[in-house]
Structure formats: C-alpha cells, structure tokens
Amino acid sequence: MKKWSVTQNLTFREQLDAGIRYFDLRVSSKPGDADQEIYFIHGLFGIRVWDGLMEIDSFLTQHPQEIVFLDFNHFYAMDEAHHKRLILRIQEAFGNKLCSACSVESMTLQTLWEKKSQVLIFYHCPFYKQYPFLWPGKKIPAPWANTTSVRKLILFLETTLSERSPHGSFHVSQAILTPRVKTIARGLVGGLKNTLVHRNLPAILDWVKTQKPGALGVNIITSDFVDLVKYLQCFLPQDHSQRSFLNFSHPGQMLPRSSSPPQDHASQDHERPLTLL
C-alpha cells in the first residue's frame, strides 16, 4: 500500500528549497502510544510532526522573508490532550514566527515582514478558537473533486474557481486525482505515481499554465509529486515586478520546483495582498 499512500518524494526541506510554501497536512496519534506523540499520516504513518516542524523552522530561520502556510485539515485518533500537545509543539517550533489570525485582505508581504511573521497555521478543528495564532479552516477552503478522470477534475477546478468568494479567505485548487478501490486493485504494483499522476500530469499542467492569479483566479494549487515538473516556471512572468507571492502542495505536499536556489519568492510590490499559486 505504500505506493498508493505516498504523494511526495521530497522531504519538507527539499520541497521548501524547490519553492513550495503551502503544505496540506493530516496528522494522527498512534493508538496505544504512551508518549502521545503525533505523526503525519496519509494511509500509512509518516515522520513525527515535531521533526517536520523543525525542518520547516530551520529553513525559515535561514530565509527570514519566506512565508509558509501549514494547513492541518485531518486529525485521526486525537483527543483533547493530543490536540493540546500538537498545538504546544507548533508554538515551541515557531514561536514569534507565528502569524495571528486576521483579515485576509489586510495581509501583505510588507506587514508580515514588519511583524517578522512567517508561518500561518490553519486548524480545521474547534480548538482554533482558543489560540490567536490558529486560523479557522473556513479561511482556506479546498474543494475536492474526488475523481480519477482528468476531464472531470479540470471541469471541477474551473467551476469551483468561478464560485469562490473574492474576499475573506484563501482558496486551494486541488489539482489531484483520487484513486478508487478498483483503481488501486488494477495498479497495485504501479502505485499512485505511475498509475494516475504520470499519465495525467501533462493535461493538468496545461490547465495550470492557463491560470492567472487575482480575486477570481487561482490562489493556491496542490499537486502530487511536485518533483516531476517545474510548476514554478508556469507562473513566473518575465516582468518579476508583476508577481506577488507564489505557492503550491498535498498531504505533505507543496509548491513546484524552482530552477534556482531558494531565494525569497516575494514580489517587488510588497503592499499587494498575498496571492499564492
């Protein structure tokens, strides 16, 4: 099942170096685990959340103008004590780098830099109400097509973009195909990457290339196996002063690979609201 559970080949650090700035995260405790440790999960258990947070914090410390979105949207086998432990870990990892929830429209790179804020945490659980640095999940909707058909996926992406709210929240376009049970049975040996992603990536990338950022355009795009293609080249205009902020990702996934070292992907127009691709 590992070939159907893994959605990224790169570590957090490698994805960050590639240009990724948004992570779709699912977490879980291990039933019977006395130390109440929390792990990343997507079908199978991954690394400890603490280890992943440390990778991300190390990158941010080295690149003080980079901004990262962490979207904790699925929680498994977690009671109140587990949530408190996870939130404490987030606080310990990022400290003053955490950005308090506020109006989306009021956020610009300049305001984040002035506050030295680098991390936005979205928490799809009522516990967000108890902590000012946790953003409610409703601030970052991520409609899910749940299909193996690339044609249906693209139609879904177009429809949800046309219906997205132009104000008050970010928006995630999940450019991913989801296998059915019969899909897994037929491609048990090949896995997700070889059965669905490789075959359909060109059509998905063609759609990505036609998109523009803005109030009714794309904001954040998630993709499996971001190492397969240089997504970032689809969005960087020749006139760099026109870009505002770039991003991508899925369970542990994020933005496209850049052909250059991890320099700050910030716009020269620092006062424009954030736009994540």
Phi, psi and chi 1 to 4 in degrees:
 res  aa     phi    psi   chi1   chi2   chi3   chi4
   1 MET       -  -12.6  -72.4  -59.5  -65.9      -
   2 LYS   -58.6  -39.4 -177.9  177.7  179.9 -179.9
   3 LYS   -66.6  -17.5  -71.3 -175.4  176.8 -179.7
   4 TRP  -102.0   -9.3  -74.6   98.6      -      -
   5 SER   -97.0  -32.9  -63.0      -      -      -
   6 VAL   -76.7  129.1  173.7      -      -      -
   7 THR  -115.1   -8.8   62.5      -      -      -
   8 GLN  -139.7  143.1  -60.9  -63.8  -26.9      -
   9 ASN   -91.9  -18.3  -70.6  -34.6      -      -
  10 LEU   -96.2  150.4  -54.8 -179.5      -      -
  11 THR   -73.5  171.8   64.9      -      -      -
  12 PHE   -56.0  -48.0  -80.7  104.4      -      -
  13 ARG   -62.5  -42.4  179.4   63.0 -165.9 -126.7
  14 GLU   -65.0  -37.6  -71.3  170.0  -24.0      -
  15 GLN   -67.6  -41.4  -68.9 -174.3   63.1      -
  16 LEU   -62.6  -43.4  -72.4  162.5      -      -
  17 ASP   -63.8  -26.6  -75.1  -17.3      -      -
  18 ALA   -79.7  -12.4      -      -      -      -
  19 GLY   115.1   -1.2      -      -      -      -
  20 ILE   -74.5  137.1  -71.9  170.6      -      -
  21 ARG  -132.8    4.0  -62.9  -66.6  178.0  -90.3
  22 TYR  -132.1  133.9  164.8   94.3      -      -
  23 PHE  -125.3  126.6  -68.8   89.5      -      -
  24 ASP   -89.6  113.8  173.2  -21.2      -      -
  25 LEU  -121.8  134.1  -55.8  171.7      -      -
  26 ARG  -121.7  135.4  -65.5  100.5 -168.8  -86.7
  27 VAL  -132.8  159.1  -62.6      -      -      -
  28 SER  -157.8  152.2  176.4      -      -      -
  29 SER   -86.6  168.4   68.9      -      -      -
  30 LYS  -104.0  111.4  -74.5 -174.1  177.2  179.9
  31 PRO   -51.0  131.3  -28.6   37.2      -      -
  32 GLY    89.2   -4.9      -      -      -      -
  33 ASP   -80.2  111.4 -167.9  -14.0      -      -
  34 ALA   -66.8  -27.3      -      -      -      -
  35 ASP   -84.1    0.1   62.8    5.2      -      -
  36 GLN    56.9   30.3  -68.1 -168.8  -35.9      -
  37 GLU   -69.0  148.7 -164.6   60.6   73.0      -
  38 ILE  -110.4  139.3  -49.0  -62.1      -      -
  39 TYR  -125.7  153.3  -62.4   82.3      -      -
  40 PHE   -72.9  148.3  -66.7  113.5      -      -
  41 ILE  -147.7  142.1 -171.1  170.4      -      -
  42 HIS  -157.4   83.2 -170.2 -115.5      -      -
  43 GLY    83.4  -51.2      -      -      -      -
  44 LEU  -123.0  158.7  -59.0  174.1      -      -
  45 PHE   -71.5  140.2  -76.2  104.5      -      -
  46 GLY  -107.0 -147.9      -      -      -      -
  47 ILE   -76.4  167.6   64.9  172.7      -      -
  48 ARG   -65.0  142.5  -63.8 -172.6  -51.2  167.5
  49 VAL   -58.1  -40.9  169.0      -      -      -
  50 TRP   -56.8  -43.0  175.5 -109.2      -      -
  51 ASP   -64.4  -40.0  -64.7  -28.8      -      -
  52 GLY   -65.3  -42.4      -      -      -      -
  53 LEU   -63.0  -36.7  -61.2 -177.4      -      -
  54 MET   -66.3  -38.1  -73.0  -68.9   92.4      -
  55 GLU   -60.3  -45.4  -85.2 -168.1   73.4      -
  56 ILE   -66.3  -43.8  -64.3  168.3      -      -
  57 ASP   -64.3  -37.6 -177.1   64.2      -      -
  58 SER   -61.3  -42.9  174.2      -      -      -
  59 PHE   -62.8  -45.6  173.5   87.1      -      -
  60 LEU   -65.3  -36.3  -66.3  174.1      -      -
  61 THR   -63.7  -36.8  -61.9      -      -      -
  62 GLN   -77.4  -20.9  -65.8  172.0   24.4      -
  63 HIS  -131.4   78.9  -56.9  -78.5      -      -
  64 PRO   -66.7   -7.9   23.3  -34.3      -      -
  65 GLN  -104.8    7.6  -72.4 -166.9  -39.3      -
  66 GLU   -89.1  143.3  -67.0  -68.0  -22.4      -
  67 ILE  -119.5  135.6  -45.9  -60.9      -      -
  68 VAL  -125.5  138.8  170.5      -      -      -
  69 PHE  -106.9  122.7  -74.9   43.6      -      -
  70 LEU  -114.3  115.7  -56.5 -176.5      -      -
  71 ASP  -108.5   94.6 -171.3    1.0      -      -
  72 PHE   -83.7   99.4  -70.7   85.9      -      -
  73 ASN  -117.4   -6.4   51.5   57.2      -      -
  74 HIS  -137.0  131.7  -75.0   72.5      -      -
  75 PHE  -126.7  129.3  -55.3   92.5      -      -
  76 TYR  -125.1  138.8  -57.6   98.5      -      -
  77 ALA    51.5   45.7      -      -      -      -
  78 MET  -126.2  122.2  -70.5 -178.3   59.1      -
  79 ASP   -99.6 -171.6   56.6   21.7      -      -
  80 GLU   -58.8  -39.8 -177.5  175.0   -8.1      -
  81 ALA   -63.8  -39.2      -      -      -      -
  82 HIS   -65.4  -41.8  -71.1  113.9      -      -
  83 HIS   -63.3  -43.6  -81.6  -76.9      -      -
  84 LYS   -62.5  -38.1  -72.7 -176.4  175.7 -179.7
  85 ARG   -66.5  -43.2 -179.4  177.6  176.9   82.9
  86 LEU   -62.7  -45.6  173.0   57.9      -      -
  87 ILE   -65.3  -37.2  -64.7  168.3      -      -
  88 LEU   -63.1  -40.5  178.1   61.1      -      -
  89 ARG   -61.1  -41.2  -73.3  -61.9 -151.3 -175.7
  90 ILE   -61.7  -44.7  -68.3  170.3      -      -
  91 GLN   -62.1  -44.7  -74.3 -179.9  -71.1      -
  92 GLU   -65.4  -35.8  -69.2  174.1  -19.9      -
  93 ALA   -71.6  -44.0      -      -      -      -
  94 PHE  -109.9  -24.5  -59.7  119.2      -      -
  95 GLY    50.5 -123.0      -      -      -      -
  96 ASN   -71.6   -5.8  -67.3  -26.9      -      -
  97 LYS   -75.2  -14.8  -67.6 -174.1 -179.7   77.8
  98 LEU   -71.4  135.4  -68.0  166.2      -      -
  99 CYS   -98.8  122.8  175.8      -      -      -
 100 SER   -67.3  147.2  -64.2      -      -      -
 101 ALA   -62.2  138.5      -      -      -      -
 102 CYS  -157.0 -171.5   62.1      -      -      -
 103 SER   -67.2  130.0  164.2      -      -      -
 104 VAL   -59.5  -41.3  170.7      -      -      -
 105 GLU   -65.4  -22.8  -77.9   70.6   34.5      -
 106 SER   -83.6   -8.7   69.5      -      -      -
 107 MET   -86.7  126.7  -68.6 -176.0   60.7      -
 108 THR  -133.3  165.1   66.2      -      -      -
 109 LEU   -59.9  -38.3  -72.4  172.7      -      -
 110 GLN   -62.0  -44.4 -171.2   63.4   47.4      -
 111 THR   -66.4  -37.1   58.4      -      -      -
 112 LEU   -66.4  -41.6  -71.4  170.2      -      -
 113 TRP   -64.8  -39.7  -67.9  -20.7      -      -
 114 GLU   -63.3  -35.9  -71.6  171.8   -3.7      -
 115 LYS   -86.8   -5.5  -63.6  176.7 -178.5  178.3
 116 LYS    58.9   32.9  -59.2 -173.4 -175.7  -55.6
 117 SER   -90.0  133.6  -63.0      -      -      -
 118 GLN  -131.7   -9.7  -67.6 -178.4  -94.7      -
 119 VAL  -130.8  124.4 -174.0      -      -      -
 120 LEU  -107.0  124.2  -80.3   72.4      -      -
 121 ILE  -108.4  118.4  -56.1  -70.2      -      -
 122 PHE  -101.3  130.0  -63.4   87.5      -      -
 123 TYR  -129.5  105.7 -150.7   79.1      -      -
 124 HIS   -84.2   63.5  -63.7 -116.3      -      -
 125 CYS  -163.2  144.9  177.7      -      -      -
 126 PRO   -56.2  -16.1  -28.2   36.9      -      -
 127 PHE   -61.7  -18.6  -77.7  100.7      -      -
 128 TYR   -58.1  -28.1   80.6   84.3      -      -
 129 LYS   -64.3  -20.7  -61.7  175.9 -177.9  178.0
 130 GLN   -90.3   -6.3  -58.5  177.0   29.0      -
 131 TYR  -134.9  122.9  -57.7   87.4      -      -
 132 PRO   -65.1  -21.8   21.9  -33.5      -      -
 133 PHE   -90.7    3.5   58.5   85.1      -      -
 134 LEU  -101.0  124.5  -63.8 -178.4      -      -
 135 TRP   -89.5  138.9  -67.8   61.6      -      -
 136 PRO   -65.6  147.8   24.5  -33.7      -      -
 137 GLY   -59.6  -28.9      -      -      -      -
 138 LYS   -65.6  -14.3   65.1 -177.3  179.6 -178.7
 139 LYS   -79.8   -4.4  -70.2  -75.0 -171.8  179.1
 140 ILE  -145.7   65.3 -166.5  162.5      -      -
 141 PRO   -61.2  145.1   23.3  -33.9      -      -
 142 ALA  -138.4   77.9      -      -      -      -
 143 PRO   -54.9  140.5  -21.2   32.4      -      -
 144 TRP  -116.4  121.9  175.7   39.3      -      -
 145 ALA   -72.4  -33.3      -      -      -      -
 146 ASN    51.7   57.5 -169.4   18.4      -      -
 147 THR  -144.3  156.4 -178.4      -      -      -
 148 THR   -99.6   -2.5   58.3      -      -      -
 149 SER   -94.1  121.4  165.5      -      -      -
 150 VAL   -67.3  -32.2   68.5      -      -      -
 151 ARG   -63.6  -46.7 -178.9 -173.8   62.7   80.9
 152 LYS   -66.4  -36.1  -69.1 -179.3  179.5  178.7
 153 LEU   -61.2  -49.3  170.2   63.0      -      -
 154 ILE   -64.8  -39.0  -69.2  173.2      -      -
 155 LEU   -61.7  -42.1  177.6   60.9      -      -
 156 PHE   -63.5  -43.8  179.1   84.4      -      -
 157 LEU   -61.7  -42.6  -67.7  172.5      -      -
 158 GLU   -63.5  -44.3  -66.6  -76.8    2.3      -
 159 THR   -64.7  -47.4  -59.0      -      -      -
 160 THR   -68.4  -31.3   51.5      -      -      -
 161 LEU   -67.0  -40.7  -85.6  177.4      -      -
 162 SER   -68.0  -23.9   67.5      -      -      -
 163 GLU   -98.7   -5.5  -64.7  173.7  -12.9      -
 164 ARG   -65.8  149.5   65.4  168.6  -74.6 -154.6
 165 SER   -70.9  131.5  172.3      -      -      -
 166 PRO   -76.0  -10.4   27.9  -34.6      -      -
 167 HIS  -139.7  155.5  -54.5  -69.6      -      -
 168 GLY    90.7   -7.8      -      -      -      -
 169 SER  -160.0  162.7   67.7      -      -      -
 170 PHE   -83.7  179.5  -62.5   97.4      -      -
 171 HIS  -150.2  129.4 -179.1   87.7      -      -
 172 VAL  -106.1  125.2  178.7      -      -      -
 173 SER   -99.0  109.5  -64.8      -      -      -
 174 GLN   -84.4   94.3  -64.2 -161.4   57.9      -
 175 ALA   -85.6   58.3      -      -      -      -
 176 ILE  -131.5  148.5   58.0  172.8      -      -
 177 LEU  -101.2  141.7  -65.3  169.2      -      -
 178 THR  -112.4  121.4  -55.3      -      -      -
 179 PRO   -71.1  145.0   27.4  -35.3      -      -
 180 ARG   -88.6  170.9  -57.2  -82.8 -166.3  -95.9
 181 VAL   -58.7  -43.2  173.0      -      -      -
 182 LYS   -68.3  -28.9   62.7 -179.3 -179.1 -179.4
 183 THR   -64.2  -43.4  -47.8      -      -      -
 184 ILE   -66.6  -41.6  -63.0  174.4      -      -
 185 ALA   -61.8  -41.7      -      -      -      -
 186 ARG   -72.3  -32.1  -73.3 -161.4  -57.9  -97.8
 187 GLY  -115.5   36.8      -      -      -      -
 188 LEU   -55.8  -39.8 -165.3   58.3      -      -
 189 VAL   -78.1  -41.2  176.2      -      -      -
 190 GLY   -68.7  -39.2      -      -      -      -
 191 GLY    81.7  178.1      -      -      -      -
 192 LEU   -60.0  -46.7  176.8   65.2      -      -
 193 LYS   -60.7  -48.6 -178.1  177.3 -180.0  179.8
 194 ASN   -82.5  -26.9  -66.2  -38.8      -      -
 195 THR   -86.7  -42.5  -56.4      -      -      -
 196 LEU  -110.8  -47.1  -80.4 -176.2      -      -
 197 VAL   -70.9  -55.6  179.6      -      -      -
 198 HIS   -54.0  -44.8 -100.4  -50.6      -      -
 199 ARG   -68.8  -35.6 -176.0 -179.8   63.1 -161.8
 200 ASN  -104.0   -6.7  -64.8  -66.8      -      -
 201 LEU   -58.5  -41.3 -167.7   56.9      -      -
 202 PRO   -57.6  -42.2  -28.1   37.5      -      -
 203 ALA   -67.6  -40.0      -      -      -      -
 204 ILE   -65.2  -42.4  -66.2  173.5      -      -
 205 LEU   -65.3  -37.2 -172.0   57.5      -      -
 206 ASP   -59.4  -40.4  -75.5  -16.7      -      -
 207 TRP   -65.4  -45.0  177.1   82.2      -      -
 208 VAL   -56.5  -41.6  171.3      -      -      -
 209 LYS   -64.3  -22.2  -70.3  176.9  179.5  177.4
 210 THR   -87.9   -5.8   66.6      -      -      -
 211 GLN   -86.2  152.2  -58.1  -50.8  -59.2      -
 212 LYS  -128.1  145.2  -58.0  -66.2 -178.2 -177.0
 213 PRO   -77.6  166.9   30.0  -35.4      -      -
 214 GLY   140.7 -179.0      -      -      -      -
 215 ALA   -56.5  -37.0      -      -      -      -
 216 LEU  -114.9   13.4  -65.5  177.3      -      -
 217 GLY  -101.9 -166.4      -      -      -      -
 218 VAL   -71.6  152.0  -69.3      -      -      -
 219 ASN  -122.9  -63.4 -173.4 -153.1      -      -
 220 ILE  -129.0  135.3  -59.5  167.9      -      -
 221 ILE  -119.6  130.6  -60.9  176.0      -      -
 222 THR  -104.9  149.0   68.5      -      -      -
 223 SER  -151.1  145.6  172.3      -      -      -
 224 ASP   -79.0  148.6  -69.0  -31.5      -      -
 225 PHE    49.9   64.8  -59.8  105.4      -      -
 226 VAL   -67.0  -12.3  -64.6      -      -      -
 227 ASP   -76.1   -9.6   56.8  -54.7      -      -
 228 LEU   -76.3  -22.7  -67.1 -180.0      -      -
 229 VAL  -151.6  151.0   64.3      -      -      -
 230 LYS   -86.8   78.9  -64.4  179.0  179.5  179.2
 231 TYR   -56.0  -39.2  -81.3   97.9      -      -
 232 LEU   -57.5  -32.4 -165.5   58.0      -      -
 233 GLN   -66.0  -18.9  -66.5 -179.8   -5.3      -
 234 CYS   -71.7  -21.0  -60.9      -      -      -
 235 PHE  -116.0  -19.6  -72.6   99.0      -      -
 236 LEU   -77.8  108.6  -71.8  178.7      -      -
 237 PRO   -70.6  160.7   26.5  -33.9      -      -
 238 GLN   -62.2  -35.3  -65.5  -59.7  -49.4      -
 239 ASP   -89.3   96.3  178.9    2.5      -      -
 240 HIS   -63.2  -18.7  -73.3 -167.3      -      -
 241 SER   -70.4  -12.8   66.9      -      -      -
 242 GLN   -85.5  -14.6  -66.6  178.7    8.4      -
 243 ARG   -89.4  148.9   59.7 -169.1  171.5   94.9
 244 SER  -111.8  -47.2   49.7      -      -      -
 245 PHE  -170.1  136.7 -164.8   74.7      -      -
 246 LEU  -123.3  140.0  -57.4  172.8      -      -
 247 ASN  -159.2  164.0  -82.5  -68.5      -      -
 248 PHE  -162.7  171.1  -69.9   62.5      -      -
 249 SER   155.3  175.4  174.5      -      -      -
 250 HIS  -154.9  168.5 -178.6 -174.1      -      -
 251 PRO   -15.8   94.0  -29.9   28.8      -      -
 252 GLY    77.7   20.3      -      -      -      -
 253 GLN  -111.7  165.1   81.7 -164.6   25.9      -
 254 MET  -164.5 -162.4  -81.9 -129.3   48.6      -
 255 LEU   -55.0  169.4 -142.9  107.0      -      -
 256 PRO   -69.6  162.3   17.1  -17.6      -      -
 257 ARG   -79.3  133.2  174.9  175.6  -66.8  -78.7
 258 SER   -95.0  149.6  169.0      -      -      -
 259 SER   -83.7   -5.1   57.6      -      -      -
 260 SER  -118.4  166.1   57.3      -      -      -
 261 PRO   -59.5  163.6  -23.1   34.5      -      -
 262 PRO   -72.5   75.0   28.7  -35.6      -      -
 263 GLN   -88.9  164.1  -54.5 -158.9  -11.8      -
 264 ASP   -62.7  127.6  -63.1  -27.5      -      -
 265 HIS   -89.5   27.7  -63.6  -57.5      -      -
 266 ALA   -83.3  152.8      -      -      -      -
 267 SER   -78.1  158.6  168.0      -      -      -
 268 GLN   -74.4  -18.8  -46.0 -122.1  -20.7      -
 269 ASP   -93.8   82.3 -173.1   -4.4      -      -
 270 HIS   -71.5  -16.6  -56.0  153.5      -      -
 271 GLU   -92.8   -2.6  -67.7  -61.9  -19.8      -
 272 ARG   -76.1  146.6  -66.8 -179.8   60.8 -172.2
 273 PRO   -57.7  153.0  -24.1   34.8      -      -
 274 LEU   -66.5  134.9  -66.1 -177.0      -      -
 275 THR  -126.1  121.0  -61.8      -      -      -
 276 LEU  -110.9  132.0  -61.9   95.8      -      -
 277 LEU  -105.9      -  -58.6 -178.7      -      -
